[in-house]
Amino acid sequence: MSQSSPSLWRGAAPLLLASTSPTRRALLAAAGLDPETRAPGVDERAVEAQAEGLPPRRLAERLAEAKAAAVAAGAPDRVVIGADQVLDLDGTVFHKPADRDGAAAHLARLQGRTHALHSAVALTIGGAVAEVFVATARLTMRPLDAAGIAAYLDAAGPAVTGSVGAYQLEGLGIHLFDRVEGDHATILGLPLLPLLASLRAHGLLAF
């Protein structure tokens, strides 16, 4: 069982992450908050349909809140973090590509343009949502022709279907970009600095 650092975490039980994302878990663990994880079982497309008309930034918040609330319902005595990330290209939301062709189509639309990554967190305490917040990073992809996209997809392999933009910035995806504006943790899907500030404000961290 995961356990947060006893010198840092002040919760009565380990932090509970409403996600099975290894990247989010690793970010928390590196910050001394090694959480337990639990899949939220939320139908993201259903939440998105119900939130039709919301701007992408607000959609990210709604998804994070739904995930935190789903896990908190079964663990009302735990501090729960729900998180989600939305890729926004001029108001259009992208989803994970189903296959290589879908990844190529994503990259063809993103190349030469700037898109936003809205990373949201919802914090529940005592079974109720205590805070929801979002941080945004902006990434400018360099111009790519069909041959360049194919070369990247060949090099990156099946991992391209694991993220909404068909890239992992911490891996080979870094080759796709001219400029990146935003906190690295936000780009990876967890706005860690505002999250830690919130945990401190609620008396859950030692300093």
N, CA, C and O of each residue as an XYZ file, in Angstrom:
828
protein
N       0.845     -1.183      0.000
C       0.000      0.000      0.000
C       0.882      1.234      0.000
O       1.858      1.293      0.747
N       0.552      2.235     -0.835
C       1.303      3.481     -0.866
C       1.098      4.242      0.425
O       0.051      4.138      1.064
N       2.094      4.997      0.799
C       1.971      5.804      2.012
C       2.735      7.098      1.824
O       3.903      7.081      1.435
N       2.086      8.223      2.098
C       2.752      9.512      1.989
C       3.829      9.631      3.059
O       3.764      8.964      4.092
N       4.814     10.476      2.809
C       5.905     10.680      3.742
C       5.372     11.153      5.093
O       4.691     12.177      5.154
N       5.668     10.426      6.186
C       5.134     10.817      7.494
C       5.660     12.171      7.962
O       5.050     12.804      8.824
N       6.787     12.625      7.405
C       7.334     13.913      7.817
C       6.671     15.081      7.106
O       6.859     16.231      7.502
N       5.901     14.804      6.070
C       5.318     15.861      5.262
C       3.790     15.852      5.284
O       3.164     16.890      5.497
N       3.201     14.698      5.068
C       1.741     14.593      4.961
C       1.102     14.619      6.343
O       1.573     13.947      7.261
N       0.018     15.401      6.495
C      -0.647     15.541      7.776
C      -2.070     14.983      7.776
O      -2.810     15.169      8.742
N      -2.449     14.311      6.712
C      -3.758     13.686      6.681
C      -3.794     12.448      7.554
O      -2.755     11.840      7.812
N      -5.001     12.061      8.019
C      -5.145     10.887      8.875
C      -4.892      9.598      8.121
O      -4.525      8.590      8.724
N      -5.083      9.616      6.810
C      -4.845      8.450      5.955
C      -4.114      8.934      4.712
O      -4.144     10.128      4.414
N      -3.456      8.036      3.978
C      -2.738      8.469      2.781
C      -3.650      9.190      1.783
O      -4.846      8.914      1.699
N      -3.073     10.085      1.058
C      -3.770     10.798     -0.001
C      -4.317      9.795     -1.017
O      -3.669      8.792     -1.316
N      -5.494     10.065     -1.540
C      -6.133      9.156     -2.498
C      -6.263      9.876     -3.837
O      -6.905     10.922     -3.924
N      -5.658      9.319     -4.870
C      -5.689      9.890     -6.209
C      -6.741      9.169     -7.043
O      -6.667      7.956     -7.238
N      -7.723      9.928     -7.535
C      -8.807      9.353     -8.338
C      -8.358      9.236     -9.786
O      -8.943      9.839    -10.686
N      -7.321      8.460     -9.990
C      -6.735      8.281    -11.314
C      -5.761      7.116    -11.249
O      -5.152      6.858    -10.211
N      -5.623      6.420    -12.362
C      -4.602      5.368    -12.448
C      -3.445      5.825    -13.337
O      -2.644      5.002    -13.781
N      -3.354      7.122    -13.598
C      -2.283      7.654    -14.432
C      -0.930      7.496    -13.727
O      -0.734      8.058    -12.650
N      -0.005      6.748    -14.309
C       1.309      6.620    -13.665
C       2.059      7.937    -13.622
O       2.871      8.151    -12.721
N       1.808      8.824    -14.572
C       2.497     10.115    -14.587
C       2.045     10.974    -13.421
O       2.879     11.558    -12.730
N       0.737     11.063    -13.188
C       0.244     11.864    -12.064
C       0.710     11.270    -10.738
O       1.105     12.003     -9.831
N       0.666      9.970    -10.627
C       1.118      9.343     -9.385
C       2.600      9.642     -9.148
O       3.006      9.924     -8.020
N       3.406      9.581    -10.212
C       4.841      9.831    -10.073
C       5.112     11.276     -9.669
O       6.025     11.533     -8.885
N       4.338     12.220    -10.190
C       4.518     13.620     -9.806
C       4.246     13.817     -8.318
O       4.990     14.519     -7.632
N       3.186     13.199     -7.825
C       2.865     13.311     -6.399
C       3.904     12.601     -5.540
O       4.296     13.105     -4.488
N       4.346     11.433     -5.989
C       5.341     10.681     -5.221
C       6.651     11.454     -5.127
O       7.296     11.457     -4.078
N       7.049     12.110     -6.220
C       8.290     12.881     -6.212
C       8.206     14.060     -5.250
O       9.222     14.526     -4.735
N       6.983     14.540     -5.012
C       6.771     15.641     -4.069
C       6.566     15.139     -2.640
O       6.184     15.914     -1.764
N       6.816     13.854     -2.395
C       6.696     13.300     -1.053
C       5.286     12.914     -0.659
O       5.016     12.685      0.520
N       4.379     12.836     -1.626
C       2.973     12.507     -1.349
C       2.596     11.251     -2.128
O       1.747     11.290     -3.018
N       3.224     10.161     -1.788
C       3.006      8.908     -2.505
C       1.576      8.437     -2.253
O       1.283      7.918     -1.176
N       0.678      8.608     -3.230
C      -0.737      8.370     -2.938
C      -1.176      6.937     -3.206
O      -0.517      6.182     -3.921
N      -2.294      6.594     -2.618
C      -3.031      5.439     -3.103
C      -3.792      5.867     -4.340
O      -4.151      7.037     -4.470
N      -4.042      4.945     -5.245
C      -4.760      5.289     -6.470
C      -6.018      4.440     -6.597
O      -6.071      3.293     -6.154
N      -7.020      5.038     -7.211
C      -8.275      4.324     -7.437
C      -8.899      4.844     -8.730
O      -9.025      6.053     -8.920
N      -9.286      3.933     -9.612
C      -9.924      4.327    -10.863
C     -11.295      4.931    -10.564
O     -12.075      4.329     -9.825
N     -11.609      6.106    -11.118
C     -12.882      6.749    -10.796
C     -14.084      6.124    -11.490
O     -15.212      6.275    -11.021
N     -13.863      5.425    -12.598
C     -14.987      4.806    -13.297
C     -15.973      5.809    -13.874
O     -17.173      5.536    -13.929
N     -15.485      6.960    -14.303
C     -16.340      8.015    -14.844
C     -16.361      7.921    -16.368
O     -15.314      7.771    -16.999
N     -17.543      8.009    -16.952
C     -17.692      8.050    -18.402
C     -17.408      9.488    -18.856
O     -18.273     10.360    -18.779
N     -16.192      9.709    -19.322
C     -15.783     11.074    -19.660
C     -16.614     11.661    -20.794
O     -16.949     12.845    -20.768
N     -16.945     10.853    -21.776
C     -17.730     11.371    -22.900
C     -19.139     11.748    -22.455
O     -19.723     12.691    -22.990
N     -19.693     11.021    -21.479
C     -21.015     11.369    -20.957
C     -20.959     12.693    -20.207
O     -21.849     13.530    -20.353
N     -19.916     12.885    -19.405
C     -19.740     14.156    -18.696
C     -19.598     15.285    -19.696
O     -20.169     16.361    -19.520
N     -18.831     15.031    -20.748
C     -18.623     16.049    -21.770
C     -19.934     16.405    -22.472
O     -20.195     17.573    -22.761
N     -20.755     15.386    -22.745
C     -22.042     15.645    -23.397
C     -22.947     16.494    -22.511
O     -23.642     17.386    -22.997
N     -22.935     16.213    -21.213
C     -23.757     16.982    -20.281
C     -23.250     18.414    -20.139
O     -24.007     19.326    -19.806
N     -21.949     18.597    -20.397
C     -21.334     19.912    -20.250
C     -21.258     20.651    -21.588
O     -20.492     21.605    -21.726
N     -22.035     20.222    -22.556
C     -21.989     20.823    -23.891
C     -22.170     22.350    -23.801
O     -23.071     22.852    -23.129
N     -21.296     23.050    -24.490
C     -21.359     24.505    -24.467
C     -20.378     25.149    -23.514
O     -20.100     26.344    -23.618
N     -19.844     24.361    -22.575
C     -18.833     24.913    -21.678
C     -17.529     25.132    -22.435
O     -17.192     24.330    -23.305
N     -16.789     26.191    -22.130
C     -15.460     26.345    -22.729
C     -14.538     25.225    -22.254
O     -14.756     24.664    -21.180
N     -13.506     24.890    -23.043
C     -12.635     23.768    -22.694
C     -12.044     23.850    -21.293
O     -11.912     22.827    -20.621
N     -11.690     25.039    -20.844
C     -11.116     25.191    -19.496
C     -12.111     24.746    -18.430
O     -11.736     24.064    -17.476
N     -13.364     25.123    -18.585
C     -14.392     24.727    -17.629
C     -14.703     23.246    -17.749
O     -15.035     22.604    -16.753
N     -14.603     22.696    -18.941
C     -14.818     21.263    -19.113
C     -13.780     20.470    -18.326
O     -14.113     19.465    -17.699
N     -12.521     20.916    -18.353
C     -11.473     20.240    -17.581
C     -11.821     20.228    -16.098
O     -11.642     19.215    -15.422
N     -12.316     21.352    -15.594
C     -12.727     21.423    -14.192
C     -13.872     20.456    -13.905
O     -13.869     19.761    -12.889
N     -14.851     20.417    -14.810
C     -16.007     19.541    -14.603
C     -15.595     18.067    -14.562
O     -16.106     17.297    -13.750
N     -14.673     17.684    -15.437
C     -14.209     16.292    -15.468
C     -13.427     15.949    -14.199
O     -13.616     14.875    -13.627
N     -12.559     16.845    -13.760
C     -11.792     16.602    -12.537
C     -12.720     16.471    -11.338
O     -12.523     15.605    -10.485
N     -13.726     17.325    -11.273
C     -14.670     17.282    -10.159
C     -15.474     15.983    -10.172
O     -15.713     15.390     -9.120
N     -15.892     15.541    -11.358
C     -16.655     14.290    -11.458
C     -15.830     13.102    -10.980
O     -16.351     12.211    -10.309
N     -14.554     13.089    -11.321
C     -13.689     11.973    -10.917
C     -13.446     11.989     -9.403
O     -13.506     10.946     -8.751
N     -13.174     13.162     -8.854
C     -12.956     13.249     -7.409
C     -14.211     12.849     -6.648
O     -14.134     12.120     -5.659
N     -15.364     13.323     -7.103
C     -16.621     13.023     -6.403
C     -16.952     11.534     -6.477
O     -17.472     10.965     -5.517
N     -16.652     10.901     -7.615
C     -16.951      9.472     -7.767
C     -16.159      8.637     -6.774
O     -16.698      7.709     -6.171
N     -14.889      8.961     -6.602
C     -14.058      8.198     -5.662
C     -14.393      8.583     -4.225
O     -14.429      7.715     -3.352
N     -14.640      9.861     -3.962
C     -14.959     10.303     -2.606
C     -16.262      9.699     -2.098
O     -16.443      9.530     -0.892
N     -17.172      9.372     -3.019
C     -18.439      8.762     -2.601
C     -18.213      7.431     -1.905
O     -18.985      7.050     -1.025
N     -17.155      6.718     -2.294
C     -16.838      5.443     -1.661
C     -15.804      5.553     -0.564
O     -15.498      4.566      0.104
N     -15.262      6.742     -0.370
C     -14.240      6.958      0.662
C     -14.405      8.355      1.243
O     -13.510      9.189      1.104
N     -15.546      8.627      1.898
C     -15.846      9.992      2.352
C     -14.905     10.514      3.431
O     -14.853     11.719      3.678
N     -14.162      9.614      4.074
C     -13.253     10.044      5.129
C     -11.847     10.357      4.611
O     -10.955     10.693      5.390
N     -11.654     10.244      3.291
C     -10.325     10.427      2.713
C     -10.208     11.762      1.999
O     -11.201     12.322      1.533
N      -8.987     12.264      1.918
C      -8.683     13.404      1.057
C      -8.437     12.855     -0.345
O      -7.546     12.031     -0.554
N      -9.239     13.323     -1.304
C      -9.212     12.771     -2.652
C      -8.846     13.864     -3.652
O      -9.318     14.997     -3.556
N      -8.001     13.504     -4.605
C      -7.651     14.386     -5.713
C      -8.169     13.778     -7.005
O      -7.848     12.636     -7.334
N      -8.971     14.541     -7.733
C      -9.373     14.172     -9.083
C      -8.696     15.109    -10.056
O      -8.556     16.298     -9.771
N      -8.273     14.595    -11.202
C      -7.561     15.432    -12.167
C      -7.964     15.068    -13.581
O      -8.303     13.922    -13.877
N      -7.919     16.066    -14.447
C      -8.156     15.824    -15.864
C      -7.470     16.907    -16.675
O      -7.166     17.989    -16.174
N      -7.234     16.590    -17.940
C      -6.585     17.536    -18.835
C      -7.339     17.578    -20.153
O      -7.746     16.543    -20.681
N      -7.522     18.780    -20.680
C      -8.215     18.987    -21.950
C      -7.283     19.719    -22.902
O      -6.704     20.747    -22.550
N      -7.142     19.184    -24.109
C      -6.390     19.861    -25.160
C      -7.358     20.717    -25.964
O      -8.382     20.237    -26.450
N      -7.015     21.982    -26.091
C      -7.898     22.990    -26.684
C      -7.177     23.672    -27.840
O      -6.198     24.390    -27.635
N      -7.663     23.445    -29.047
C      -7.142     24.135    -30.217
C      -8.211     25.107    -30.703
O      -9.142     24.725    -31.412
N      -8.061     26.361    -30.312
C      -9.013     27.405    -30.711
C     -10.460     27.016    -30.404
O     -11.359     27.242    -31.214
N     -10.672     26.429    -29.226
C     -12.017     26.068    -28.793
C     -12.448     24.659    -29.139
O     -13.500     24.213    -28.681
N     -11.670     23.946    -29.933
C     -11.971     22.549    -30.262
C     -11.235     21.631    -29.307
O     -10.025     21.753    -29.117
N     -11.977     20.707    -28.707
C     -11.404     19.750    -27.759
C     -10.965     18.492    -28.493
O     -11.718     17.936    -29.292
N      -9.755     18.050    -28.221
C      -9.224     16.830    -28.820
C      -9.348     15.674    -27.826
O      -9.240     15.866    -26.615
N      -9.577     14.464    -28.361
C      -9.565     13.246    -27.563
C      -8.402     12.362    -28.002
O      -7.778     12.617    -29.032
N      -8.116     11.342    -27.233
C      -7.021     10.444    -27.600
C      -7.305      9.800    -28.952
O      -8.418      9.330    -29.188
N      -6.320      9.771    -29.839
C      -6.532      9.123    -31.141
C      -6.679      7.613    -30.973
O      -6.046      7.006    -30.109
N      -7.519      7.024    -31.806
C      -7.780      5.589    -31.694
C      -6.646      4.751    -32.288
O      -6.435      3.611    -31.875
N      -5.917      5.314    -33.253
C      -4.887      4.548    -33.952
C      -3.888      5.501    -34.590
O      -3.959      6.714    -34.392
N      -2.961      4.947    -35.352
C      -1.918      5.763    -35.980
C      -2.515      6.801    -36.925
O      -2.069      7.949    -36.949
N      -3.515      6.407    -37.698
C      -4.126      7.365    -38.626
C      -4.748      8.536    -37.869
O      -4.650      9.687    -38.294
N      -5.391      8.225    -36.735
C      -5.967      9.287    -35.918
C      -4.898     10.194    -35.353
O      -5.079     11.410    -35.292
N      -3.770      9.606    -34.934
C      -2.659     10.406    -34.417
C      -2.097     11.315    -35.503
O      -1.784     12.476    -35.241
N      -1.968     10.793    -36.726
C      -1.474     11.608    -37.833
C      -2.420     12.768    -38.122
O      -1.979     13.880    -38.414
N      -3.714     12.504    -38.038
C      -4.697     13.559    -38.277
C      -4.599     14.647    -37.196
O      -4.692     15.836    -37.500
N      -4.411     14.235    -35.939
C      -4.239     15.206    -34.853
C      -3.030     16.103    -35.132
O      -3.121     17.328    -35.051
N      -1.911     15.483    -35.456
C      -0.679     16.234    -35.655
C      -0.772     17.162    -36.865
O      -0.206     18.255    -36.864
N      -1.492     16.715    -37.894
C      -1.668     17.563    -39.074
C      -2.443     18.833    -38.723
O      -2.207     19.883    -39.320
N      -3.349     18.748    -37.775
C      -4.112     19.926    -37.349
C      -3.322     20.798    -36.373
O      -3.469     22.020    -36.371
N      -2.488     20.173    -35.548
C      -1.749     20.918    -34.529
C      -0.479     21.574    -35.067
O      -0.025     22.581    -34.524
N       0.093     21.015    -36.121
C       1.383     21.506    -36.612
C       1.297     22.962    -37.051
O       0.344     23.382    -37.707
N       2.325     23.718    -36.666
C       2.403     25.120    -37.025
C       1.492     26.035    -36.233
O       1.386     27.221    -36.543
N       0.826     25.498    -35.206
C      -0.150     26.292    -34.459
C       0.108     26.157    -32.952
O       0.860     25.288    -32.511
N      -0.528     27.030    -32.186
C      -0.428     27.002    -30.727
C      -1.717     26.442    -30.144
O      -2.810     26.899    -30.479
N      -1.581     25.447    -29.266
C      -2.748     24.911    -28.573
C      -2.548     25.032    -27.064
O      -1.436     25.241    -26.579
N      -3.649     24.895    -26.344
C      -3.626     25.006    -24.880
C      -3.879     23.647    -24.254
O      -4.662     22.844    -24.762
N      -3.205     23.409    -23.148
C      -3.492     22.255    -22.296
C      -4.039     22.789    -20.976
O      -3.322     23.442    -20.217
N      -5.302     22.509    -20.711
C      -5.935     22.916    -19.460
C      -5.893     21.731    -18.502
O      -6.554     20.720    -18.742
N      -5.136     21.840    -17.434
C      -5.019     20.778    -16.441
C      -5.752     21.193    -15.174
O      -5.421     22.206    -14.557
N      -6.744     20.408    -14.795
C      -7.606     20.754    -13.666
C      -7.455     19.746    -12.534
O      -7.146     18.574    -12.750
N      -7.682     20.239    -11.325
C      -7.683     19.400    -10.124
C      -8.896     19.745     -9.281
O      -9.241     20.914     -9.113
N      -9.538     18.715     -8.756
C     -10.595     18.892     -7.762
C     -10.148     18.200     -6.482
O      -9.692     17.058     -6.518
N     -10.275     18.880     -5.364
C      -9.881     18.353     -4.057
C     -11.130     18.153     -3.215
O     -11.908     19.087     -3.017
N     -11.323     16.933     -2.720
C     -12.441     16.679     -1.818
C     -11.901     16.351     -0.431
O     -10.917     15.628     -0.281
N     -12.570     16.899      0.573
C     -12.235     16.657      1.974
C     -13.528     16.345      2.711
O     -14.495     17.102      2.620
N     -13.550     15.238      3.439
C     -14.760     14.856      4.149
C     -15.916     14.521      3.216
O     -17.080     14.684      3.583
N     -15.600     14.055      2.015
C     -16.619     13.654      1.065
C     -17.208     14.787      0.255
O     -18.073     14.548     -0.588
N     -16.765     16.030      0.485
C     -17.307     17.183     -0.230
C     -16.191     17.884     -0.998
O     -15.040     17.902     -0.561
N     -16.543     18.457     -2.139
C     -15.558     19.186     -2.938
C     -15.147     20.449     -2.189
O     -15.986     21.296     -1.880
N     -13.855     20.570     -1.901
C     -13.331     21.718     -1.170
C     -12.806     22.789     -2.106
O     -12.860     23.978     -1.792
N     -12.294     22.366     -3.266
C     -11.706     23.336     -4.189
C     -11.545     22.699     -5.559
O     -11.251     21.510     -5.672
N     -11.741     23.500     -6.595
C     -11.491     23.076     -7.978
C     -10.707     24.200     -8.646
O     -11.089     25.368     -8.565
N      -9.620     23.843     -9.302
C      -8.845     24.871     -9.974
C      -8.197     24.291    -11.228
O      -8.118     23.075    -11.402
N      -7.738     25.189    -12.095
C      -7.163     24.770    -13.376
C      -5.979     25.660    -13.709
O      -5.988     26.858    -13.426
N      -4.962     25.066    -14.311
C      -3.813     25.811    -14.825
C      -3.677     25.492    -16.312
O      -4.014     24.394    -16.755
N      -3.186     26.451    -17.067
C      -3.102     26.300    -18.516
C      -1.674     26.486    -19.005
O      -0.975     27.408    -18.584
N      -1.253     25.606    -19.891
C       0.025     25.735    -20.597
C      -0.275     25.912    -22.081
O      -1.294     25.434    -22.580
N       0.618     26.601    -22.777
C       0.438     26.813    -24.217
C       1.667     26.290    -24.957
O       2.807     26.602    -24.611
N       1.404     25.497    -25.972
C       2.467     24.826    -26.702
C       2.346     25.139    -28.190
O       1.272     25.009    -28.777
N       3.444     25.547    -28.786
C       3.465     25.852    -30.211
C       4.233     24.758    -30.943
O       5.432     24.577    -30.730
N       3.533     24.036    -31.802
C       4.145     22.953    -32.555
C       4.788     23.529    -33.822
O       4.209     24.387    -34.488
N       5.963     23.058    -34.135
C       6.634     23.559    -35.332
C       5.945     23.024    -36.591
O       5.263     22.001    -36.524
N       6.107     23.681    -37.715
C       5.500     23.188    -38.956
C       6.043     21.807    -39.328
O       7.250     21.570    -39.280
N       5.153     20.920    -39.690
C       5.520     19.553    -40.048
C       4.789     19.162    -41.322
O       3.590     19.404    -41.455
N       5.513     18.559    -42.257
C       4.842     18.017    -43.433
C       4.497     16.549    -43.179
O       4.809     16.009    -42.118
N       3.862     15.916    -44.144
C       3.414     14.535    -43.964
C       4.584     13.597    -43.687
O       4.454     12.664    -42.895
N       5.724     13.837    -44.332
C       6.891     12.983    -44.108
C       7.419     13.138    -42.684
O       7.809     12.159    -42.048
N       7.429     14.369    -42.193
C       7.891     14.595    -40.826
C       6.981     13.953    -39.808
O       7.451     13.369    -38.832
N       5.675     14.053    -40.025
C       4.714     13.413    -39.117
C       4.899     11.902    -39.129
O       4.884     11.265    -38.076
N       5.074     11.328    -40.315
C       5.259      9.875    -40.420
C       6.535      9.440    -39.710
O       6.556      8.404    -39.045
N       7.605     10.232    -39.850
C       8.865      9.881    -39.197
C       8.711      9.900    -37.680
O       9.232      9.025    -36.988
N       7.995     10.895    -37.167
C       7.756     10.951    -35.727
C       6.932      9.752    -35.262
O       7.262      9.123    -34.257
N       5.865      9.436    -35.989
C       5.007      8.315    -35.602
C       5.773      6.999    -35.631
O       5.560      6.138    -34.777
N       6.662      6.836    -36.605
C       7.496      5.632    -36.659
C       8.379      5.535    -35.420
O       8.529      4.463    -34.833
N       8.963      6.668    -35.028
C       9.885      6.670    -33.887
C       9.151      6.489    -32.568
O       9.630      5.774    -31.688
N       7.985      7.134    -32.418
C       7.270      7.107    -31.140
C       6.498      5.818    -30.913
O       6.315      5.401    -29.770
N       6.045      5.182    -31.983
C       5.357      3.898    -31.852
C       3.980      4.007    -31.223
O       3.351      5.062    -31.299
N       3.494      2.924    -30.595
C       2.128      2.886    -30.068
C       1.830      3.922    -28.993
O       0.663      4.188    -28.708
N       2.848      4.507    -28.397
C       2.629      5.489    -27.329
C       1.842      6.701    -27.817
O       1.287      7.439    -27.004
N       1.782      6.918    -29.134
C       1.095      8.119    -29.644
C      -0.406      8.077    -29.380
O      -1.061      9.119    -29.396
N      -0.960      6.896    -29.136
C      -2.398      6.825    -28.847
C      -2.698      7.000    -27.360
O      -3.858      6.943    -26.952
N      -1.673      7.208    -26.557
C      -1.868      7.305    -25.106
C      -2.125      8.699    -24.596
O      -2.374      8.882    -23.404
N      -2.070      9.705    -25.482
C      -2.316     11.081    -25.050
C      -3.147     11.801    -26.096
O      -3.153     11.430    -27.270
N      -3.854     12.846    -25.650
C      -4.808     13.511    -26.532
C      -4.140     14.184    -27.727
O      -4.743     14.278    -28.796
N      -2.919     14.648    -27.564
C      -2.246     15.327    -28.658
C      -1.377     14.434    -29.499
O      -0.713     14.906    -30.422
N      -1.365     13.143    -29.198
C      -0.527     12.166    -29.900
C       0.966     12.406    -29.644
O       1.809     12.052    -30.468
N       1.278     13.008    -28.503
C       2.673     13.224    -28.149
C       2.832     13.138    -26.640
O       1.880     13.340    -25.887
N       4.056     12.834    -26.211
C       4.445     12.899    -24.805
C       5.646     13.840    -24.727
O       6.741     13.512    -25.184
N       5.423     14.996    -24.149
C       6.467     16.019    -24.141
C       7.713     15.547    -23.395
O       8.823     15.980    -23.703
N       7.534     14.665    -22.418
C       8.667     14.164    -21.650
C       9.459     13.110    -22.422
O      10.486     12.630    -21.942
N       8.985     12.751    -23.612
C       9.659     11.773    -24.461
C       9.967     12.354    -25.819
O      10.401     13.500    -25.931
N       9.742     11.556    -26.864
C      10.075     11.994    -28.218
C       9.211     13.150    -28.694
O       9.554     13.817    -29.670
N       8.097     13.394    -28.021
C       7.234     14.495    -28.409
C       7.907     15.852    -28.328
O       7.456     16.802    -28.968
N       8.978     15.961    -27.552
C       9.670     17.238    -27.423
C      10.196     17.721    -28.776
O      10.366     18.923    -28.977
N      10.452     16.805    -29.695
C      10.967     17.166    -31.018
C       9.946     17.922    -31.861
O      10.312     18.534    -32.864
N       8.686     17.891    -31.477
C       7.626     18.488    -32.274
C       7.465     19.984    -32.059
O       6.754     20.638    -32.822
N       8.108     20.541    -31.041
C       7.732     21.878    -30.594
C       8.801     22.939    -30.806
O      10.001     22.687    -30.705
N       8.303     24.154    -31.108
C       9.145     25.341    -31.172
C       9.171     26.080    -29.842
O      10.200     26.625    -29.444
N       8.024     26.093    -29.153
C       7.919     26.886    -27.918
C       6.935     26.226    -26.967
O       5.897     25.712    -27.384
N       7.274     26.249    -25.687
C       6.418     25.706    -24.640
C       6.333     26.743    -23.533
O       7.356     27.185    -23.010
N       5.111     27.133    -23.174
C       4.881     28.130    -22.136
C       3.992     27.521    -21.063
O       2.824     27.220    -21.307
N       4.556     27.342    -19.870
C       3.762     26.770    -18.791
C       4.582     25.844    -17.923
O       5.654     25.381    -18.313
N       4.059     25.582    -16.739
C       4.717     24.707    -15.785
C       4.751     23.272    -16.308
O       3.775     22.789    -16.882
N       5.880     22.598    -16.105
C       6.052     21.244    -16.646
C       5.009     20.273    -16.089
O       4.473     19.450    -16.831
N       4.720     20.361    -14.794
C       3.728     19.460    -14.200
C       2.344     19.695    -14.793
O       1.578     18.750    -14.979
N       2.023     20.942    -15.087
C       0.748     21.241    -15.735
C       0.671     20.576    -17.091
O      -0.365     20.017    -17.449
N       1.750     20.627    -17.850
C       1.794     19.985    -19.163
C       1.606     18.480    -19.029
O       0.978     17.852    -19.882
N       2.144     17.900    -17.964
C       2.015     16.456    -17.759
C       0.656     16.058    -17.184
O       0.372     14.867    -17.057
N      -0.184     17.025    -16.836
C      -1.552     16.703    -16.437
C      -1.904     16.922    -14.987
O      -2.977     16.510    -14.548
N      -1.022     17.566    -14.223
C      -1.322     17.822    -12.813
C      -0.716     19.155    -12.407
O       0.506     19.252    -12.287
N      -1.526     20.190    -12.189
C      -0.992     21.490    -11.781
C      -0.503     21.436    -10.333
O      -1.237     21.770     -9.403
N       0.726     21.015    -10.163
C       1.240     20.648     -8.851
C       1.407     21.848     -7.921
O       1.113     21.740     -6.730
N       1.867     22.976     -8.427
C       2.105     24.129     -7.544
C       0.820     24.634     -6.887
O       0.807     24.811     -5.669
N      -0.263     24.874     -7.637
C      -1.502     25.282     -6.951
C      -2.092     24.174     -6.088
O      -2.739     24.460     -5.080
N      -1.882     22.915     -6.466
C      -2.371     21.819     -5.631
C      -1.670     21.804     -4.283
O      -2.318     21.667     -3.246
N      -0.352     21.945     -4.291
C       0.391     21.960     -3.027
C      -0.001     23.158     -2.173
O      -0.099     23.048     -0.950
N      -0.227     24.305     -2.814
C      -0.667     25.490     -2.076
C      -2.012     25.236     -1.399
O      -2.235     25.661     -0.266
N      -2.910     24.536     -2.107
C      -4.220     24.226     -1.533
C      -4.093     23.262     -0.358
O      -4.749     23.446      0.667
N      -3.263     22.246     -0.498
C      -3.069     21.290      0.599
C      -2.478     21.978      1.819
O      -2.863     21.676      2.949
N      -1.540     22.907      1.601
C      -0.981     23.658      2.735
C      -2.063     24.502      3.407
O      -2.132     24.576      4.634
N      -2.905     25.135      2.590
C      -3.958     25.989      3.147
C      -4.938     25.209      3.997
O      -5.523     25.748      4.937
N      -5.118     23.928      3.665
C      -6.035     23.072      4.441
C      -5.313     22.346      5.580
O      -5.896     21.464      6.209
N      -4.072     22.699      5.850
C      -3.337     22.124      6.960
C      -2.910     20.693      6.747
O      -2.708     19.956      7.712
N      -2.767     20.285      5.491
C      -2.478     18.889      5.191
C      -0.996     18.627      4.914
O      -0.598     17.479      4.720
N      -0.182     19.677      4.894
C       1.250     19.514      4.701
C       1.996     20.131      5.876
O       1.512     21.053      6.532
N       3.186     19.595      6.123
C       3.958     20.046      7.280
C       4.523     21.452      7.090
O       4.762     22.163      8.067
N       4.740     21.859      5.827
C       5.283     23.199      5.590
C       4.874     23.693      4.221
O       5.234     24.805      3.833
